[in-house]
Amino acid sequence: MTSKAVETADYVGSRRASVERSIKEILLVDPNMHSSGDALNVLRLLGDVEVCRDFAAARDRLLNQPPDILITNVRLHEYNGLHLVHLATPHTRCIVYSHHDDLVLAREVQAAGAFYERSMRLSRSLTGYVNGDLPTHDRRDVATIDRRRFPRGGRRSSDW
């Protein structure tokens, strides 16, 4: 084999490896899959998704084969999603979502190194979490009011 053929084979092999690495492994943990059905449909378009409905199965999956991204509900019956975040944080990007506004839990999620999201915005923000370049930790202030819920004032505010 000539040196040019070896270089081409190395290039093709490395490109193939990078294409294979671009498919993300995603672990979705939620005991009630009816509430996260839209998020699951979006995730299936973005990568390989595995769904766990309880804490024990998710913990075993995290310890045996850590995924690229962990997306979990904060409430997992007798456990919560923070337990999974603490198991996965150094090598896995973690997103924790909640159906209710809980300022204390949101701050604990951010302190653990995960990103906090409300469930009503989860399916719209998943593409950014999976494919985007994110900072090392969630810098948003969860105590501030989300202005996207309210119409803004201005010259055309009467149209609302």
N, C-alpha and C positions, 0 to 999 in steps of 0.2 A: 504494500500500500504506500502510495506516495505521501509526502508530507502535506500536500494540499488536500488529499483525500482524508487524512487524519484530522486536519484542522476543520474540514467541512463536517466530518462525523462528530467531532467534539461540539461544534456549533449547533448542529442539529440536535444532538443529545441534550445540550444545556437548554436549548430553546424548548424542547419537549418537556424537560423537567420544570421549566418556569411556567409553561402552560398548564401542566398538571398541578403546580402549586397555587395557581390563581383560583382554582375551585376551592372555596372555603368549606370547612367542616363546621356546622352550626348545631349546637345542642339547645333545644327549646324545652324548658321545664315549666309545666303548668298543669295543676290537677284538674282544671276545668277547661278542656280544649274548645268548648263552644265559645268562650269569651275571647280566645286568641285565634280564631279561625282565619280572620283576615290577615293577621301577621304571618300565620303559617303559609298561606298562599303566596305572599310576597317573598318569604324566605325560600320557598321551593324554586323560585326564579333566580335567586341569588347564589345558591350553593347546595351542598348536600346536607339535608336536614334530618336530624334524629330527634324524636320526640320522647320525652320521659314524663310520666304522669305523677310520679312520686319522688320523694327525696332520696330514698335508698337506691333506686335504679340510677338516678342522676349522679349520685356520689360514686357508685361503682364505675360508671362510664368516665367520670372525670379522673379517677385515680388510675384506671387502666389505660385509657387513651384520651388525653386531653384534646378538646376541639379547639379550633381557631377562635370561635366566638361562642360565648354562653349567654343565652337570653332566658331569664327566669322571672317568674312572678315573685313578688316579695313575700307573699303568703302561701306557704306550702303545708297547710294543716298544722301539725305539731312543730314543724321546723319553719325556717324562713329562707329566702333566697340568699341572705347574707352568709349563711353557713357554706353554701356552694361557692360564693364569691371568694371566701377565704381559702377554700381548697384550690381554686383555679387561678388566682390573680397573677402570679408572676409571668405566666406564659399565655394567658388567654384574655382576650378583650371581653369584658363583662357588661351586660346591660340588664338592669333590674327595673321592672315596671310594676305599677300599682294601679288598682282601680279607684283608690281613694287618696285624697290629699293627706299625707301624714308627714309633717315637717321633720319630726324627729327621725323617722325611718329614712327619709330622703337624705338627711345629713349623714346618717350612719352609712348609707350606701356610698355616698361620695367619699367619705373618710376611708372606706375600705378599698377605694381605687376603681370603683365601677361607675357607670353612667346611669343616671336615674331618668326615667321617662314615665309619663302618665299613659295608661293603656289606650286612651282615646286617640293619642298621637303616635302610638307605637308603629302601626303599619305604614304611616306616611314617613317616618323617620328612619326606618330600617335600612334603606338603601344607603343613606349617608353613614350609618354605623358600620355596615358591612364593607362598603367599597371606599369610604372616605379616609383621609388622613386626619386622625383625631389626635388631640393632645394626650398626654399621659394620664390625665385625670380630668374629671368633670369640673369645670371652673364656673359653671352657672350658679347663680344664687337661687336656691329653691324657695326662699322666703318671698321673693318678689312676685307680683301678680303677672301672669302671662297676658300680655296685651293682645295676643292673637284671638282671645275669646271675645273681646269687646270691639265694637266699631270705633274707628277713629274719627275725631272731629275734623272740621275744616270747611271749606267752601261748599262742598257737596255732601255734607253730613246729613242734610235733610233727605237725601235719596235712600237712606237706610230705613 
